Amino acid sequence: MADYLSEEEQAARLQKLWRDYGLILVLALAVGISAVVGWNYYQKSQAQAKEDAAYKYQEFLLQRTFEGDLDAFLEEMGKTRAGARYIPLALLYRAKDAVDAEEYETALQFLEESLERSTDKILDDMILVRIARIQMQLQQDDKALNTLAKVGEDYKFLVLELTGDIHRDGGNYAEATNAYEQAMELTTSGIDRERLELKIALMPSQEPTSDETNTSS
């Protein structure tokens, strides 16, 4: 029927629709435009924040090279959400510097703080492995094994090899050998296999007795 309406009738209907729904349409259009503009602004501000954080992180690495005030940089980076994402990585560098200086307790503190600030599971696992290495260095074997028990499957090979190292240094040669053999089953790397085979080959044939331990001490 609408096809047979006169131009005047069609114009009258359009005017009525505008009177009834015009304000709603204008408001809906305004809200839509505001949402788009707001989202674009948010995206732009987020991109700028990430760019600023990346720049600060690069500046941190430069200051680390020239022994600048690293604590001040960490504090500055932590003031923004984007910058805070880089703090766990920066703390890993702090831990490495402490290890190079043989300051293992300090390195452990940096790693534990890095783990606390991390929000990434893969990074968490890497930090846990490093914590276990430091605990092993500090002869905290039980703590090191408990730390490794928290690591995910992606680091299973490293966990098994490090577990073997901990047992070997603790004189638990059978357990060390078992861990090394399990690690070999997980790797396809010839270099890894040769290293593990060498560790097994150099393993003492029996565990030290209490008498031997007392004698050596």
Secondary structure, 3 states (H helix, E strand, C coil): CHHHCCHHHHHHHHHHHHHHHHHHHHHHHHHHHHHHHHHHHHHHHHHHHHHHHHHHHHHHHHHHHCCCCHHHHHHHHCCCHHHHCCHHHHHHHHHHHHHHCCCHHHHHHHHHHHHHHCCCHHHHHHHHHHHHHHHHHCCCHHHHHHHHCCCCHHHHHHHHHHHHHHHHHCCCHHHHHHHHHHHHHHCCCHHHHHHHHHHHHCCCCCCCCHHHHHHHC
